[in-house]
Amino acid sequence: MRFMLLFSRQGKLRLQKWYLAMSDKERKKMVRELMQVVLARKPKMCSFLEWRDLKVVYKRYASLYFCCAIEGQDNELITLELIHRYVELLDKYFGSVCELDIIFNFEKAYFILDEFLMGGDVQDTSKKSVLKAIEQADLLQEDGKERNVQ
Amino acid sequence: MPAPIRLRELIRTIRTARTQAEEREMIQKECAAIRSSFREEDNTYRCRNVAKLLYMHMLGYPAHFGQLECLKLIASQKFTDKRIGYLGAMLLLDERQDVHLLMTNCIKNDLNHSTQYVQGLALCTLGCMGSSEMCRDLAGEVEKLLKTSNSYLRKKAALCAVHVIRKVPELMEMFLPATKNLLNEKNHGVLHTSVVLLTEMCERSPDMLAHFRKNEKLVPQLVRILKNLIMSGYSPEHDVSGISDPFLQVRILRLLRILGRNDDDSSEAMNDILAQVATNTETSKNVGNAILYETVLTIMDIKSESGLRVLAINILGRFLLNNDKNIRYVALTSLLKTVQTDHNAVQRHRSTIVDCLKDLDVSIKRRAMELSFALVNGNNIRGMMKELLYFLDSCEPEFKADCASGIFLAAEKYAPSKRWHIDTIMRVLTTAGSYVRDDAVPNLIQLITNSVEMHAYTVQRLYKAILGDYSQQPLVQVAAWCIGEYGDLLVSGQCEEEEPIQVTEDEVLDILESVLISNMSTSVTRGYALTAIMKLSTRFSCTVNRIKKVVSIYGSSIDVELQQRAVEYNALFKKYDHMRSALLERMPVMEKVTTNGPTDIVQTNGETEPAPLETKPPPSGPQPASQANDLLDLLGGNDITPIIPTVPTSKPASAGGELLDLLGDLNLTGAPPSAPASVPQLSQPPFLLDGLSSQPLFNDIASGIPSITAYSKNGLKIEFTFERSNTNPSVTVITIQASNSTELDMTDFVFQAAVPKTFQLQLLSPSSSIVPAFNTGTITQVIKVLNPQKQQLRMRIKLTYNHKGSAMQDLAEVNNFPPQSWQ
């Protein structure tokens, strides 16, 4: 995966995770362009489109679009599952997640994403395992103490 | 100084802003507060401030002044600080700034931290945005962590290693020892990331690939793991809709693909498991289909036995019938990749594919169109063309140009009869006339000229077509040309194919004059119309005066091109009337020996056919070296014969200049010297002219000839696909596809080719002269090669195009023709 974006129907960016080096200006340009393309899609169209030299997989959950740019040899269908898994993780963590949760707790959304994916690939395929790690890390944060947890 | 406001409060406040200006004001105020807080080196609230900064950054406001603060947070001992600090680093820093290198030491320390969550943060940051320098410095630490028994860290280290290898490929070797036992893990996270790591290594290095195949016996290990996944019972932790760890399954299948590619043993070892996955996977949900999709991709890419391949294609066929359009899309994409090698199998699903042309989704339609064109052959041409023409009528404008070009190409290759061919061209011109590419017009004219018995029918149909509507320029151009040539047949009502219409000379001139006057007509179209009118002066009997009048009016036209023509034609009437009938004689049948690039054709003096070849001396000595062109030089003087176009007709002499340049001393004033005299059978039309024959040259036999990449440089890639004629075993038809992966279009693209002396080459017109950027489209062109002595095929190609504002040119030799293409 090259990058993942979360944005609302009004074109407001809620999360951006880049797995490749690019200047801020270029990123902004790409985000703007891609948002336009995806927001212009009609509801009945398929979740995949070609954009520049990338494949884009997107899915809408309530008011949020989850958008991933993947490479030529990546599997589009499993990327849809990946997106769904991330939504499930958010849902479990926040309890029936909605866009507001992600707006007000964006840093947590990032933490969860960074526990699930790294460099664009899945770190752990077990929902339970990812959530447990987040939980433990949150506890660490709360305590302000350092513990060795294995 | 009061405590800085909390993050959530800031977010709430900013969201109350009603205008952009109001928001900006709030942001600026807060930024100022944050800046002064940073200046005070306040440790307590640094974390909060950076978090706020990150929020504002997401809204699009500059946040660079927070970069150093992130570094300070990372260096802090508090976990909260580190968490936000690393997040900030990933969002605000990138390798372009030198600042990021300051992180290296912190990351190194944190990689050795006593708390695994801190180590995790460091690995994550390094693995997401580490620069090459950082990776070089820290690779050793990552390698150490790859060998730890802590699975939480091991999985992260594996993915971090992937990033390191991507950034600094030379470091791949150092991770090799650590990979030894990775697949013995029970932990799915480690398994998954290990497979990713192994995939990266195998993809990057053929040596690694060989090593893993032979020494590590990777394939049996992977097969075992996959089998366990499928056979084992329900595992709630990794279950998705009844399937056990689909993410891992897909990654394993992908690694198997790489291992099995071009390797018989490996392919055989995975045959059974692939068949098992293909038949047992539940297909009711997307997740099952995702696995099947990956399985199909693997089967098609390795050396699988035919039964397995058929199974794969059938899976794709079933996908095509799936309600889920994502599945249909994926099926079409895959079929497009396999249509060359498994042509017959894909043909079986042709009707389903053609149905997809009617899909509502644009992406699916495009795929279906491309696939349909790939499936057209001599047997299904009639049926397919009906569907494609219907598609052309109803599709979105963005498809029409490509569709029209594709139809022309297919019609030229497989037309069952000349009448059918003409009708098809007519249909395209009338329904999508304005989308037809400009360079299709000369090609169509050439086709029409060569169908001698259809002239009356053609001109009648064209006349009727523009009578109602002369706004579609390509249609009008072709029609004007034909009327100019065959106007006499039109008024004399000689049509045999259909009911002849009654047309008077005046009516014909009316329509041509309307075209001239209309402001919808482009300058080029007007040129066609004026020339047509002029030609009619020798074909019509009663209206010569009218023609004279029209021509003289345009002698003072503002359009320089028209003016010049009119003046010349005027002169023809006045001073050179004795030459007029000879000059405006009917065009001869054009020998389609070879054409270079788009058929911009050259004016000649209406002489008939290439001069008899006996007059040309046998090429015992070297070709005239003084004016040998680039292609000849490189192919060696004796070896190669130049490719010379013969006769053709009307259009702008500017194109002729181009041809002249290429071919040195081509003599155009007299009868042009034509094809190589060394092949005496050329006194009769060469075999290669059978483009319009009634017998289909190619049947449904899968060519099975592997395609090759003939050229790949500077973002331009040219692929050759092959077909053999079953009526003439010496003929090979090569279809070239040029694609462009850069971010700017390549325009004025011209493809030229030369072959050794014992071959003959015929180059048909390309689909266009623009190779669009980002691989969004291709130029296709057909080359027919006659190889009577069945010698090994070699070819020199010359490419010229404009790219990024400069003219590019390249020469290359193509030597990797597969034996099946010439034996």
Boltz contact constraints between the chains, C-beta under 6 A:
constraints:
  - contact:
      token1: [A, 13]
      token2: [B, 58]
      max_distance: 6.0
  - contact:
      token1: [A, 21]
      token2: [B, 94]
      max_distance: 6.0
  - contact:
      token1: [A, 21]
      token2: [B, 95]
      max_distance: 6.0
  - contact:
      token1: [A, 44]
      token2: [B, 360]
      max_distance: 6.0
  - contact:
      token1: [A, 45]
      token2: [B, 361]
      max_distance: 6.0
  - contact:
      token1: [A, 46]
      token2: [B, 325]
      max_distance: 6.0
  - contact:
      token1: [A, 46]
      token2: [B, 326]
      max_distance: 6.0
  - contact:
      token1: [A, 46]
      token2: [B, 329]
      max_distance: 6.0
  - contact:
      token1: [A, 46]
      token2: [B, 361]
      max_distance: 6.0
  - contact:
      token1: [A, 46]
      token2: [B, 363]
      max_distance: 6.0
  - contact:
      token1: [A, 47]
      token2: [B, 326]
      max_distance: 6.0
  - contact:
      token1: [A, 48]
      token2: [B, 329]
      max_distance: 6.0
  - contact:
      token1: [A, 49]
      token2: [B, 363]
      max_distance: 6.0
  - contact:
      token1: [A, 52]
      token2: [B, 774]
      max_distance: 6.0
  - contact:
      token1: [A, 53]
      token2: [B, 774]
      max_distance: 6.0
  - contact:
      token1: [A, 75]
      token2: [B, 250]
      max_distance: 6.0
  - contact:
      token1: [A, 75]
      token2: [B, 294]
      max_distance: 6.0
  - contact:
      token1: [A, 76]
      token2: [B, 330]
      max_distance: 6.0
  - contact:
      token1: [A, 77]
      token2: [B, 286]
      max_distance: 6.0
  - contact:
      token1: [A, 77]
      token2: [B, 289]
      max_distance: 6.0
  - contact:
      token1: [A, 77]
      token2: [B, 290]
      max_distance: 6.0
  - contact:
      token1: [A, 77]
      token2: [B, 293]
      max_distance: 6.0
  - contact:
      token1: [A, 78]
      token2: [B, 250]
      max_distance: 6.0
  - contact:
      token1: [A, 78]
      token2: [B, 290]
      max_distance: 6.0
  - contact:
      token1: [A, 80]
      token2: [B, 286]
      max_distance: 6.0
  - contact:
      token1: [A, 81]
      token2: [B, 287]
      max_distance: 6.0
  - contact:
      token1: [A, 81]
      token2: [B, 290]
      max_distance: 6.0
  - contact:
      token1: [A, 104]
      token2: [B, 8]
      max_distance: 6.0
  - contact:
      token1: [A, 104]
      token2: [B, 11]
      max_distance: 6.0
  - contact:
      token1: [A, 107]
      token2: [B, 51]
      max_distance: 6.0
  - contact:
      token1: [A, 110]
      token2: [B, 87]
      max_distance: 6.0
  - contact:
      token1: [A, 114]
      token2: [B, 124]
      max_distance: 6.0
  - contact:
      token1: [A, 118]
      token2: [B, 124]
      max_distance: 6.0
  - contact:
      token1: [A, 118]
      token2: [B, 127]
      max_distance: 6.0
  - contact:
      token1: [A, 118]
      token2: [B, 159]
      max_distance: 6.0
  - contact:
      token1: [A, 119]
      token2: [B, 127]
      max_distance: 6.0
  - contact:
      token1: [A, 119]
      token2: [B, 128]
      max_distance: 6.0
  - contact:
      token1: [A, 119]
      token2: [B, 159]
      max_distance: 6.0
  - contact:
      token1: [A, 119]
      token2: [B, 162]
      max_distance: 6.0
  - contact:
      token1: [A, 119]
      token2: [B, 163]
      max_distance: 6.0
  - contact:
      token1: [A, 121]
      token2: [B, 159]
      max_distance: 6.0
  - contact:
      token1: [A, 121]
      token2: [B, 196]
      max_distance: 6.0
  - contact:
      token1: [A, 122]
      token2: [B, 192]
      max_distance: 6.0
  - contact:
      token1: [A, 122]
      token2: [B, 247]
      max_distance: 6.0
  - contact:
      token1: [A, 123]
      token2: [B, 155]
      max_distance: 6.0
  - contact:
      token1: [A, 124]
      token2: [B, 189]
      max_distance: 6.0
  - contact:
      token1: [A, 125]
      token2: [B, 188]
      max_distance: 6.0
  - contact:
      token1: [A, 125]
      token2: [B, 192]
      max_distance: 6.0
  - contact:
      token1: [A, 125]
      token2: [B, 238]
      max_distance: 6.0
  - contact:
      token1: [A, 125]
      token2: [B, 245]
      max_distance: 6.0
  - contact:
      token1: [A, 125]
      token2: [B, 247]
      max_distance: 6.0
  - contact:
      token1: [A, 125]
      token2: [B, 248]
      max_distance: 6.0
  - contact:
      token1: [A, 126]
      token2: [B, 188]
      max_distance: 6.0
  - contact:
      token1: [A, 126]
      token2: [B, 237]
      max_distance: 6.0
  - contact:
      token1: [A, 126]
      token2: [B, 238]
      max_distance: 6.0
  - contact:
      token1: [A, 128]
      token2: [B, 237]
      max_distance: 6.0
  - contact:
      token1: [A, 137]
      token2: [B, 117]
      max_distance: 6.0
  - contact:
      token1: [A, 140]
      token2: [B, 79]
      max_distance: 6.0
  - contact:
      token1: [A, 140]
      token2: [B, 117]
      max_distance: 6.0
  - contact:
      token1: [A, 141]
      token2: [B, 79]
      max_distance: 6.0
  - contact:
      token1: [A, 141]
      token2: [B, 80]
      max_distance: 6.0
  - contact:
      token1: [A, 146]
      token2: [B, 115]
      max_distance: 6.0
  - contact:
      token1: [A, 148]
      token2: [B, 114]
      max_distance: 6.0
